[in-house]
Amino acid sequence: MKAMLLTALLISQTVFAADFSVHSSDIKAGTPMSAQQEFNGFGCSGANLSPQLQWQNAPAGTKSFAITVFDPDAPTGSGWWHWSVINIPANTTSVATGSTPKGALETRTDYGSAGFGGACPPAGDPAHRYIHTIWALDIEQLPLDAQASGALVGYMLNQHKLGTAQLIATYQRKK
């Protein structure tokens, strides 16, 4: 009887304990992104559109969200920040293609300006990974402005992180 009760309890917790997750209609985990998410500049000629993202099951206590897109394979010694969006209201659970959530703040990317900067790995490089992360935060507003660097944003996100959800896609520049 105890075994049946324990099994029922474990099953019910599994059913109701959904993980924080992110999905996209524009990009798929482990597969190449399209030219829609390629940068327009630096020798690349894509549409430079941020992908549609939708997340669910944020941790309890979430007061805001952030989005980052990071390429750990960029030949810089420190990766490449493609997008940082902070101060996304807690009632927001998606962002449309090519847009920024209302009330949010985009910060500086490694291209040198705020806003989305699409994939543009060096010609001849193997496929790079692009880590799209939704951050659930314990604070409504990070005390940063649009000129904050990716490293500073990353530091502040880690100080206030309740949880993260990631979608990792790839991109290789056509020769």
SEPA-120222 format. One record per residue: x, y, z of N, C-alpha, C in turn; residue in one letter. Coordinates in pm, whole numbers, plus 50000, padded with zeros to 5 digits. Each point is the difference from the previous one (the first is absolute). Layout:
     n.x     n.y     n.z    ca.x    ca.y    ca.z     c.x     c.y     c.z   resn
       X       Y       Z       X       Y       Z       X       Y       Z      A
...
//
This chain:
     n.x     n.y     n.z    ca.x    ca.y    ca.z     c.x     c.y     c.z   resn
   50082   49881   50000   49918   50119   50000   50087   50126   50000      M
   50106   49999   50084   50089   50116   50004   50065   50023   49864      K
   50039   49893   49934   50063   50011   49868   49905   50062   49899      A
   49872   49961   50004   49902   50057   49907   49978   50148   50028      M
   49993   50037   50127   49981   50140   50037   50120   50083   49957      L
   50120   49950   50023   50121   50071   49959   50006   50014   49848      L
   49965   49896   49928   49998   50006   49853   49900   50103   49952      T
   49882   50002   50056   49897   50097   49961   50046   50143   50029      A
   50065   50020   50113   50051   50133   50035   50107   50044   49902      L
   50093   49913   49967   50106   50034   49905   49944   50030   49861      L
   49903   49922   49956   49939   50023   49869   49929   50135   49999      I
   49927   50033   50106   49928   50128   50002   50096   50117   50000      S
   50112   49989   50069   50098   50108   49999   50064   50014   49863      Q
   50024   49890   49933   50057   50004   49866   49904   50066   49902      T
   49872   49968   50010   49900   50056   49910   49989   50151   50018      V
   50006   50049   50123   49977   50141   50027   50127   50085   50003      F
   50117   49940   50002   50124   50075   50008   50059   50019   49860      A
   49942   50090   49924   50049   50025   49864   50125   50087   50005      A
   50090   49975   49908   50125   50074   49994   49983   50132   49926      D
   50077   50100   50043   50010   50128   49930   50056   49968   49861      F
   49932   50043   49895   50044   49965   49865   49976   50115   49902      S
   50073   49995   49889   49986   50099   49893   49986   49925   49868      V
   49915   50055   49913   49977   49943   49867   49997   50114   49900      H
   50012   49967   49873   49999   50101   49894   49940   49943   49873      S
   49925   50084   49929   49951   49960   49868   50104   50032   49893      S
   50103   50077   50035   50103   50042   49904   50127   49915   50003      D
   50034   49948   50116   50123   49922   50014   49969   49872   50076      I
   50079   49897   49973   49983   49871   50065   50132   49956   50062      K
   49991   49939   50115   50119   49954   50072   50084   49906   49915      A
   50131   50029   49996   50095   49913   49932   50001   50010   49848      G
   49922   50089   49944   49994   50012   49854   50045   50139   49956      T
   50041   50013   49874   50045   50131   49950   49886   50102   49993      P
   50033   50123   50038   49905   50111   49987   49996   50042   49853      M
   49897   50074   49965   49986   50048   49862   50069   50136   49985      S
   50006   50048   49878   50058   50133   49973   49918   50111   50063      A
   49879   49969   50047   49919   50100   50071   50074   50046   50127      Q
   50075   49911   50063   50072   50033   50123   50147   50034   49974      Q
   50039   50013   49874   50137   50040   49966   50012   50152   50003      E
   50114   50047   50048   50031   50143   50006   50004   50059   49860      F
   49976   50130   49990   50014   50071   49873   50113   50099   50016      N
   50121   49957   49968   50121   50078   50018   50116   49905   50025      G
   50122   50053   50011   50119   49916   50025   50016   49893   49893      F
   49949   50024   49879   50008   49901   49893   49883   49904   49995      G
   49907   50013   50092   49880   49917   50001   49883   50081   49945      C
   49901   49933   49943   49890   50073   49936   49863   49944   50037      S
   49984   49963   50125   49872   49945   50046   49899   50107   50034      G
   49883   49957   50045   49892   50092   50036   50019   50061   50139      A
   50089   49943   50082   50030   50050   50134   49875   50013   50087      N
   49916   49898   49999   49878   50000   50080   50018   49910   50123      L
   49968   50053   50116   50002   49917   50120   49891   49893   49985      S
   50023   49882   50056   49902   49892   49985   49880   50016   50093      P
   49890   49940   49960   49884   49988   50087   50039   49905   50112      Q
   49968   50037   50123   50027   49915   50116   49878   49997   50089      L
   49973   49886   50059   49888   49986   50092   50045   49911   50115      Q
   49972   50041   50124   50044   49922   50115   49884   49972   50092      W
   50019   49897   50083   49895   49959   50092   50059   49937   50125      Q
   49917   49994   50104   50035   49936   50128   50118   50067   50069      N
   49998   50133   50005   50105   50073   50071   49999   49965   50148      A
   50114   50008   50065   50006   49970   50144   49912   50094   50082      P
   49951   49950   50111   49922   50082   50092   50085   50118   50045      A
   49939   50116   50015   50071   50118   50046   50062   50082   49888      G
   49980   49961   49875   50057   50075   49888   49939   50140   49995      T
   50087   50102   50000   49956   50140   49995   50028   50065   49866      K
   50088   49941   49921   50026   50048   49864   50077   49891   49925      S
   50014   50024   49870   50076   49909   49915   50107   50077   49925      F
   50095   49928   49946   50099   50055   49908   50021   49896   49890      A
   50047   50048   49886   50035   49912   49888   50144   50030   49961      I
   50079   49896   49981   50134   50019   49943   50020   49901   49887      T
   50080   50042   49902   50046   49911   49894   50151   50013   49998      V
   50068   49887   50017   50145   49998   50016   50061   49892   49911      F
   50111   50034   49934   50076   49906   49917   50130   49966   50072      D
   50009   49882   50064   50122   49964   50071   50114   49960   49906      P
   49970   49982   49871   50100   49954   49904   50068   50113   49923      D
   49960   50124   50025   50063   50113   49930   50149   50002   50034      A
   50086   50026   49902   50144   49995   50022   50054   50126   50067      P
   49948   50027   50121   50040   50120   50074   50069   49968   50131      T
   49990   49876   50045   50050   49964   50131   49894   50019   50107      G
   49891   50070   49966   49894   50026   50098   49860   49990   49940      S
   49986   49941   49882   49868   49986   49939   49950   50131   49941      G
   49872   50004   49967   49941   50118   49936   49855   50014   50044      W
   49966   50118   50057   49863   50031   50041   49924   50057   49880      W
   49892   49931   49960   49919   50041   49885   49873   50074   50040      H
   49954   49980   50123   49876   50066   50043   49989   49990   50150      W
   49969   50110   50064   49970   50003   50143   49880   50090   50019      S
   49894   49943   50053   49877   50073   50028   49969   49979   50147      V
   49990   50109   50075   49975   49990   50144   49870   50072   50037      I
   49960   49982   50125   49883   50068   50056   49872   49967   49924      N
   49988   49876   49956   49877   49954   49935   49899   49972   50110      I
   49882   50061   49994   49901   49981   50106   49966   49852   50023      P
   49971   49967   50125   49975   49861   50039   49877   49940   49933      A
   49907   50084   49952   49881   49946   49934   50022   49975   49851      N
   50120   50022   49951   50035   49975   49860   50053   49858   49987      T
   49949   49926   49903   50046   49862   49980   50039   49972   49855      T
   50010   50105   49919   50043   49979   49862   50049   50130   49940      S
   50074   49985   49891   50045   50114   49921   49984   49959   49854      V
   49944   50090   49920   49978   49972   49858   50129   50017   49921      A
   50006   49941   49884   50114   50013   49909   50030   50148   49975      T
   50125   50038   50015   50043   50136   49969   49949   50107   50094      G
   49961   49964   50121   49948   50101   50093   50062   49986   50138      S
   49971   50100   50082   50046   50003   50138   49876   50009   50089      T
   49995   49927   50109   49883   50008   50088   49977   50142   50053      P
   49875   50039   50009   49964   50132   50052   50053   50016   50142      K
   50063   50114   50027   50054   50029   50132   50141   49949   50023      G
   50054   49925   49905   50134   49942   50016   50107   50095   49948      A
   50124   49971   50035   50115   50081   49959   50102   49911   49930      L
   50039   50036   49878   50107   49931   49930   50131   50067   50035      E
   50102   49920   50027   50132   50054   50034   50099   49971   49887      T
   50118   50054   50016   50103   49995   49895   50046   49857   49973      R
   50012   49969   49872   50053   49871   49958   50147   50016   49967      T
   50064   49892   49961   50140   50009   49960   50018   50062   49862      D
   49891   50030   49932   50009   50081   49877   50017   50148   50034      Y
   49978   50036   50127   50024   50137   50044   49876   50084   50021      G
   49882   49945   49975   49878   50078   50021   49893   49911   50062      S
   49898   50065   50056   49889   49927   50060   49911   49942   49890      A
   49933   49891   50030   49910   49937   49904   50054   49866   49955      G
   49918   49929   49927   50039   49867   49952   50106   50012   49893      F
   50102   49916   50010   50103   49988   49898   50012   49854   49963      G
   49956   49965   49883   49991   49861   49958   50133   49929   49986      G
   49990   49874   49967   50117   49913   49982   50083   50045   49881      A
   50131   50001   50016   50091   50032   49890   50138   49944   50033      C
   50009   49867   50007   50131   49942   50031   50097   50023   49884      P
   50129   49997   50028   50097   50020   49892   49983   49896   49889      P
   50020   50045   49876   49995   49909   49886   50102   49889   50020      A
   49961   49878   49974   50089   49886   50014   49996   49933   50136      G
   49942   50067   50101   49986   49938   50132   49897   49887   49994      D
   50017   49900   50084   49893   49900   50012   49878   50067   50064      P
   49890   49930   50004   49878   50054   50058   50025   50046   50144      A
   49944   50117   50033   50006   50053   50136   49869   49967   50070      H
   50006   49993   50134   49879   49981   50082   49950   50136   50045      R
   49869   50016   50000   49937   50124   50046   49906   49963   50113      Y
   50037   50042   50121   49926   49962   50120   49899   50109   50030      I
   49873   49969   49980   49889   50091   50029   49952   49965   50140      H
   50017   50093   50093   49966   49973   50140   49893   50096   50048      T
   49898   49945   50064   49901   50079   50072   50039   49990   50147      I
   50015   50114   50063   50038   50007   50141   49879   50042   50082      W
   49965   49924   50103   49898   50039   50097   50074   50066   50116      A
   49959   50122   50034   50075   50079   50098   49917   50033   50124      L
   50070   50024   50110   49936   50033   50128   49987   50151   50022      D
   50016   50078   49895   49997   50146   50008   49922   50054   49880      I
   49925   50108   50020   49920   50056   49891   50084   50074   49897      E
   50101   50072   50046   50082   50081   49911   50147   49985   50037      Q
   50082   49964   49904   50144   50002   50023   50047   50145   49987      L
   50090   50045   50087   50046   50140   49997   50106   50023   49892      P
   49961   49979   49874   50091   50014   49887   49937   50089   49894      L
   50083   50056   49912   49948   50077   49887   50038   49931   49869      D
   49961   50060   49889   50020   49939   49868   50147   49984   49963      A
   50090   50069   50069   50143   49990   49969   50071   49889   50078      Q
   49927   49928   50085   50061   49892   50078   50057   49893   49907      A
   50119   49952   50032   50065   49896   49920   49935   49864   50026      S
   50024   49907   49910   49951   49864   50019   50053   49937   50128      G
   50126   50026   50031   50059   49945   50122   49931   50054   50125      A
   49970   50130   50002   49932   50059   50116   49857   49947   50010      L
   49931   49992   49887   49865   49944   50001   50005   49856   50052      V
   50094   49921   49949   50012   49862   50045   50026   49988   50149      G
   50083   50088   50052   50028   50000   50144   49872   50027   50080      Y
   49927   50105   49959   49877   50037   50072   49894   49891   49989      M
   49989   49938   49884   49903   49892   49983   50032   49885   50095      L
   50126   49964   50011   50038   49891   50090   49978   50035   50146      N
   50006   50127   50036   49975   50042   50138   49852   49989   50037      Q
   49911   50006   49900   49856   50004   50026   49924   49883   49938      H
   50069   49897   49958   49941   49887   49929   49921   49908   50092      K
   49874   49975   49961   49920   49896   50064   50005   49872   49918      L
   50018   50016   49870   50006   49886   49910   50023   50045   49857      G
   50038   49907   49915   50020   50030   49858   49938   49889   49915      T
   49962   50039   49880   49955   49906   49897   50080   50032   49875      A
   50050   49898   49932   50087   50024   49885   49956   49924   49876      Q
   50028   50062   49887   49982   49939   49869   50128   50027   49923      L
   50069   49896   49959   50129   50017   49932   49985   49957   49854      I
   50020   50096   49911   49996   49975   49856   50140   50026   49944      A
   50020   49971   49874   50131   50017   49938   49990   50090   49877      T
   50116   50047   49955   50004   50076   49874   50141   49992   49944      Y
   50008   49980   49870   50128   50001   49929   49985   50091   49880      Q
   50094   50092   49988   49995   50096   49890   50025   49930   49867      R
   49918   50034   49904   50020   49946   49865   50118   50070   49936      K
   50079   49925   49925   50121   50057   49940   49968   50085   49880      K
//
